[in-house]
Amino acid sequence: MLQKLSYLNIMLAIIYVLFYFKTININSVGIFLIIIINWLALRASQQENYKLSIWHFAVGLWSLYYACYTAYGIFNIVSSSLEYGFVSNDVNIYLIFASTFTICILTQLVLYALKAKLK
């Protein structure tokens, strides 16, 4: 489960960068770190070694920040769409994609933390 979710997160991160980032900013670093934490999860699952290091905590905290930042953006888009009563197809696609990406990031962080704690 953790491997499949990590592969999915890497794929979603790459798609997110390709379609939704117009400039390089601090959020680009967040996407890169999400790819790193998923790579670390894949490497740990292949080696059956789920020990947490300082890198796991640093990258995990940044991934958590990025997921919260994306969730806050989703909330703002939904609230303004409800206020004005208009939602375009592009906004719907972005909301579905960003919501899926955020949920996958949070789920992967929780699953990895549980695996590390149980081992």
Phi and psi in degrees as a GROMACS rama.xvg file:
@    title "Ramachandran Plot"
@    xaxis  label "Phi"
@    yaxis  label "Psi"
@TYPE xy
-65.4535  -37.7339  LEU-2
-65.0442  -47.2697  GLN-3
-62.6927  -40.3886  LYS-4
-67.264  -36.2223  LEU-5
-66.844  -43.387  SER-6
-61.8165  -41.9414  TYR-7
-62.2539  -43.4035  LEU-8
-64.3445  -39.4919  ASN-9
-63.9155  -44.0037  ILE-10
-62.8573  -44.9765  MET-11
-65.0419  -36.4652  LEU-12
-64.6791  -42.4367  ALA-13
-66.1321  -43.4647  ILE-14
-63.0047  -41.0413  ILE-15
-60.7059  -43.4881  TYR-16
-63.9378  -44.2539  VAL-17
-66.6102  -36.3191  LEU-18
-98.3572  -31.211  PHE-19
-114.457  -10.4412  TYR-20
-96.9609  122.556  PHE-21
-96.7083  -28.051  LYS-22
-133.668  162.677  THR-23
-89.8577  121.934  ILE-24
-144.933  -166.748  ASN-25
-63.8573  -27.2143  ILE-26
-71.1265  -24.7392  ASN-27
-64.0128  -36.128  SER-28
-63.8728  -38.4082  VAL-29
-59.8163  -42.4905  GLY-30
-64.5205  -43.2969  ILE-31
-61.0005  -41.3935  PHE-32
-70.3175  -30.6009  LEU-33
-65.0468  -39.8639  ILE-34
-63.4905  -39.8666  ILE-35
-64.7624  -46.2159  ILE-36
-64.8538  -33.6282  ILE-37
-71.9285  -35.4113  ASN-38
-64.6721  -41.2889  TRP-39
-62.2922  -38.8798  LEU-40
-66.4399  -40.7549  ALA-41
-65.1338  -42.6857  LEU-42
-63.7332  -41.7206  ARG-43
-65.7419  -38.9119  ALA-44
-70.8548  -31.9276  SER-45
-71.3062  -34.5758  GLN-46
-93.5945  -4.53104  GLN-47
55.0547  40.0632  GLU-48
-129.919  101.676  ASN-49
-105.448  31.61  TYR-50
-70.7344  138.008  LYS-51
-92.7676  135.741  LEU-52
-118.241  -179.503  SER-53
-61.8959  -31.2619  ILE-54
-66.5051  -38.4173  TRP-55
-62.2168  -43.216  HIS-56
-67.4052  -43.7833  PHE-57
-64.2026  -49.8188  ALA-58
-69.5936  -36.3466  VAL-59
-65.0336  -40.9085  GLY-60
-65.2052  -40.6266  LEU-61
-66.4028  -38.5927  TRP-62
-64.4751  -38.2562  SER-63
-64.0453  -43.2634  LEU-64
-59.1616  -45.4883  TYR-65
-64.9709  -39.3735  TYR-66
-64.2525  -41.2952  ALA-67
-66.3813  -38.618  CYS-68
-62.6307  -43.7202  TYR-69
-66.798  -39.7631  THR-70
-64.1449  -38.3617  ALA-71
-64.2894  -39.9195  TYR-72
-63.7739  -40.783  GLY-73
-61.8109  -44.0847  ILE-74
-59.5546  -43.661  PHE-75
-64.9484  -39.874  ASN-76
-66.8131  -44.324  ILE-77
-64.686  -42.6215  VAL-78
-65.8982  -40.3341  SER-79
-71.369  -33.1105  SER-80
-65.5904  -39.8467  SER-81
-69.2921  -35.7575  LEU-82
-65.3755  -42.8469  GLU-83
-92.8829  -9.56541  TYR-84
69.5519  27.9977  GLY-85
-139.487  130.203  PHE-86
-136.881  121.157  VAL-87
-86.1263  169.315  SER-88
-64.8463  -36.3194  ASN-89
-62.975  -40.1011  ASP-90
-66.8679  -40.6573  VAL-91
-60.8854  -44.7389  ASN-92
-62.7967  -44.1364  ILE-93
-62.5588  -43.8324  TYR-94
-62.4143  -42.1324  LEU-95
-65.2837  -46.1235  ILE-96
-65.6593  -47.5288  PHE-97
-66.4437  -37.6056  ALA-98
-64.599  -44.4025  SER-99
-61.687  -44.8408  THR-100
-62.315  -44.1834  PHE-101
-64.3721  -45.2234  THR-102
-63.4082  -40.238  ILE-103
-65.9281  -38.9462  CYS-104
-62.7911  -49.4498  ILE-105
-64.597  -40.9765  LEU-106
-64.2687  -41.9781  THR-107
-64.8828  -40.7465  GLN-108
-63.5595  -42.4218  LEU-109
-67.1098  -45.0401  VAL-110
-62.7691  -40.6026  LEU-111
-66.9819  -40.8904  TYR-112
-64.2762  -40.2336  ALA-113
-66.6045  -41.2327  LEU-114
-61.7  -42.3392  LYS-115
-66.937  -35.9076  ALA-116
-72.9366  -36.5821  LYS-117
-74.4956  -26.9091  LEU-118
